[in-house]
Amino acid sequence: MDHPFQLPLLVDLGAVVLLAATGAIEGVRKGYDLFGVAVMALVTGLGGGLLRDGIFLQGGPPAALQDGRYLAAVLGGMALGVIFARALHRLRLVVAIVDALGLGLYAVYGAQKAMLAGLPLLSATLVGTVNAVGGGLMRDVLVREEPLLFRPGGFYALASMAGAATFVIIDGVAGRTTTVAALAGVTVTLVLRFGSIRLGWKTGALADPPR
């Protein structure tokens, strides 16, 4: 890896704010109190990074807990979600664009951290995928709903997995520069996610559920 891909701090914090806002909106929709809404904002905003660093890489305290700005971003996202829930709903296309970009960036960044930690390429792809979708998974589990990534439908986890795999293959197998690999990984995620949103690309169930 020539020059590790650096996720700009403002982009990272902005993504945390947006994700935390969606978690807060879900908490408000469920009728939770202030603490419940705060927990929803926290796990949605930082869940992917906490799973990456705490379970898979185990390189000390998670990065998001070593910098107080990340928890401040969660609080900001929670406030936005509580105050501007209806406005954010009307801006769902903008939210979808930012969310798709965040999926690609986090998938690439998580895969890269796993590769730098010495994990095999398949494991790095898994870590990148979890980094991208882990917050949403934890949110759905906490509210006792079937996780979105388990249900047939629009490309979400599949898009982030494809982005992470693209990065791993181009950087770790083909040996191209990390910048090229990162751009390719993010682009693949964006194309698949927006193909799903705008063109109706969807996954299907492997078999009909038993009756």
C-alpha positions as CSV (number, residue, x, y, z in Angstrom):
1,M,0.0,0.0,0.0
2,D,1.8,3.1,-1.2
3,H,0.0,6.0,0.5
4,P,-2.9,5.0,2.8
5,F,-6.3,6.5,1.9
6,Q,-7.2,9.2,4.4
7,L,-10.8,9.9,5.0
8,P,-11.1,13.7,5.4
9,L,-12.0,14.6,9.0
10,L,-14.9,16.9,7.9
11,V,-16.3,14.2,5.6
12,D,-16.1,11.6,8.4
13,L,-17.7,13.9,11.0
14,G,-20.4,15.0,8.5
15,A,-21.3,11.3,7.8
16,V,-21.5,10.6,11.5
17,V,-23.8,13.6,12.0
18,L,-26.1,12.4,9.2
19,L,-26.1,8.8,10.4
20,A,-26.8,9.8,14.0
21,A,-29.7,12.0,12.8
22,T,-31.3,9.0,11.1
23,G,-30.9,7.0,14.2
24,A,-32.4,9.8,16.3
25,I,-35.4,10.0,13.9
26,E,-35.9,6.2,14.3
27,G,-35.9,6.7,18.1
28,V,-38.4,9.5,18.0
29,R,-40.6,7.4,15.7
30,K,-40.5,4.6,18.2
31,G,-41.5,6.9,21.0
32,Y,-38.2,6.6,23.0
33,D,-37.2,9.0,25.7
34,L,-34.1,11.3,25.5
35,F,-31.7,8.5,26.6
36,G,-33.2,6.0,24.1
37,V,-33.0,8.5,21.3
38,A,-29.3,9.2,22.3
39,V,-28.5,5.5,22.2
40,M,-30.1,5.2,18.7
41,A,-28.0,8.2,17.5
42,L,-24.8,6.7,19.0
43,V,-25.1,3.2,17.6
44,T,-26.2,4.4,14.1
45,G,-23.6,7.1,13.9
46,L,-20.6,5.2,15.2
47,G,-21.7,1.5,15.2
48,G,-19.7,0.5,12.1
49,G,-16.4,1.9,13.4
50,L,-17.0,0.5,16.9
51,L,-17.5,-3.0,15.4
52,R,-14.5,-2.6,13.2
53,D,-12.1,-1.5,15.9
54,G,-13.6,-3.3,18.9
55,I,-14.3,-6.7,17.4
56,F,-12.3,-7.3,14.3
57,L,-9.1,-5.2,14.6
58,Q,-8.8,-4.9,18.4
59,G,-6.0,-2.3,18.2
60,G,-6.9,-0.5,21.4
61,P,-9.7,1.9,22.1
62,P,-11.9,2.5,19.0
63,A,-10.8,5.6,17.1
64,A,-14.2,7.2,17.5
65,L,-13.7,7.2,21.3
66,Q,-10.2,8.7,21.2
67,D,-11.4,12.0,19.6
68,G,-14.2,13.8,21.4
69,R,-15.3,15.4,18.1
70,Y,-17.0,12.2,17.1
71,L,-19.2,12.1,20.2
72,A,-19.9,15.8,19.6
73,A,-21.0,14.9,16.1
74,V,-23.3,12.3,17.4
75,L,-24.9,14.9,19.7
76,G,-25.2,17.3,16.8
77,G,-26.8,14.6,14.7
78,M,-29.2,13.7,17.5
79,A,-30.3,17.3,17.8
80,L,-30.8,17.6,14.0
81,G,-32.9,14.4,14.0
82,V,-35.1,15.5,16.8
83,I,-35.7,19.1,15.7
84,F,-35.7,18.7,11.9
85,A,-37.2,15.2,11.4
86,R,-39.8,16.3,8.9
87,A,-37.4,18.5,6.9
88,L,-34.9,15.7,6.7
89,H,-37.6,13.4,5.4
90,R,-38.4,15.8,2.6
91,L,-34.7,15.9,1.7
92,R,-34.5,12.2,1.4
93,L,-32.9,12.3,-2.1
94,V,-30.0,14.4,-0.7
95,V,-29.8,12.1,2.3
96,A,-29.6,9.1,-0.1
97,I,-26.8,10.7,-2.0
98,V,-24.8,11.4,1.1
99,D,-25.6,8.0,2.5
100,A,-24.4,6.3,-0.7
101,L,-21.1,8.2,-0.6
102,G,-20.7,7.4,3.0
103,L,-21.2,3.7,2.2
104,G,-18.4,3.7,-0.3
105,L,-16.0,5.7,1.8
106,Y,-16.5,3.6,4.9
107,A,-16.3,0.4,3.0
108,V,-12.9,1.4,1.5
109,Y,-11.6,2.9,4.7
110,G,-12.6,-0.2,6.8
111,A,-11.0,-2.6,4.2
112,Q,-7.8,-0.5,4.2
113,K,-7.5,-0.5,8.0
114,A,-8.0,-4.3,8.0
115,M,-5.3,-4.7,5.3
116,L,-2.9,-2.5,7.2
117,A,-3.5,-4.7,10.3
118,G,-2.4,-7.7,8.3
119,L,-5.7,-9.4,7.7
120,P,-6.2,-11.6,4.6
121,L,-8.0,-10.0,1.6
122,L,-11.3,-11.7,2.1
123,S,-11.3,-10.7,5.8
124,A,-10.5,-7.1,4.8
125,T,-13.6,-7.2,2.5
126,L,-15.7,-8.4,5.4
127,V,-14.4,-5.7,7.7
128,G,-15.0,-3.0,5.1
129,T,-18.6,-4.1,4.7
130,V,-19.2,-4.2,8.4
131,N,-17.7,-0.7,8.7
132,A,-20.1,0.6,6.1
133,V,-23.4,-1.1,7.3
134,G,-22.7,-2.0,11.0
135,G,-24.4,1.1,12.4
136,G,-27.7,0.4,10.6
137,L,-27.5,-3.3,11.6
138,M,-27.1,-2.4,15.3
139,R,-30.0,0.1,15.0
140,D,-32.4,-2.4,13.5
141,V,-31.4,-5.1,16.1
142,L,-32.0,-2.6,19.0
143,V,-35.5,-1.7,17.8
144,R,-36.3,-5.4,17.2
145,E,-36.8,-5.1,13.5
146,E,-35.5,-7.5,10.8
147,P,-32.2,-5.9,9.7
148,L,-32.5,-4.1,6.4
149,L,-29.4,-5.9,5.0
150,F,-31.1,-9.3,5.5
151,R,-34.2,-8.5,3.5
152,P,-34.4,-8.8,-0.3
153,G,-34.5,-5.5,-2.0
154,G,-32.3,-2.6,-3.0
155,F,-28.5,-3.0,-3.1
156,Y,-27.2,-1.7,0.2
157,A,-24.9,-4.2,1.9
158,L,-24.1,-5.7,-1.5
159,A,-23.1,-2.3,-2.8
160,S,-20.7,-1.7,0.1
161,M,-19.3,-5.2,-0.2
162,A,-18.7,-4.7,-3.9
163,G,-16.9,-1.4,-3.1
164,A,-14.7,-3.0,-0.5
165,A,-13.9,-6.0,-2.7
166,T,-13.0,-3.6,-5.6
167,F,-10.6,-1.7,-3.4
168,V,-9.0,-4.9,-2.0
169,I,-8.6,-6.4,-5.5
170,I,-7.1,-3.3,-7.2
171,D,-4.8,-2.4,-4.3
172,G,-3.9,-5.8,-2.8
173,V,-4.0,-8.0,-5.9
174,A,-3.4,-5.8,-9.0
175,G,-1.0,-3.6,-7.1
176,R,-2.3,-0.3,-8.4
177,T,-2.0,2.9,-6.3
178,T,-4.2,3.2,-3.2
179,T,-5.8,6.4,-4.5
180,V,-6.9,4.6,-7.7
181,A,-8.2,1.7,-5.7
182,A,-10.1,3.9,-3.3
183,L,-11.7,5.9,-6.1
184,A,-12.7,2.7,-7.9
185,G,-14.2,1.2,-4.7
186,V,-16.3,4.3,-3.9
187,T,-17.4,4.6,-7.6
188,V,-18.6,0.9,-7.7
189,T,-20.6,1.5,-4.5
190,L,-22.2,4.6,-5.8
191,V,-23.1,3.0,-9.2
192,L,-24.7,0.0,-7.5
193,R,-26.5,2.0,-4.9
194,F,-27.9,4.5,-7.4
195,G,-28.7,1.8,-9.9
196,S,-30.8,0.3,-7.1
197,I,-32.5,3.6,-6.2
198,R,-33.1,5.1,-9.6
199,L,-33.3,2.0,-11.9
200,G,-34.8,-0.5,-9.5
201,W,-31.9,-2.9,-9.3
202,K,-32.9,-5.4,-6.5
203,T,-31.9,-8.6,-4.9
204,G,-34.4,-11.5,-4.7
205,A,-35.1,-14.2,-2.1
206,L,-33.2,-17.5,-2.8
207,A,-36.4,-19.4,-2.1
208,D,-40.1,-18.7,-1.2
209,P,-40.6,-18.7,2.5
210,P,-42.5,-21.7,3.9
211,R,-46.2,-21.2,4.4
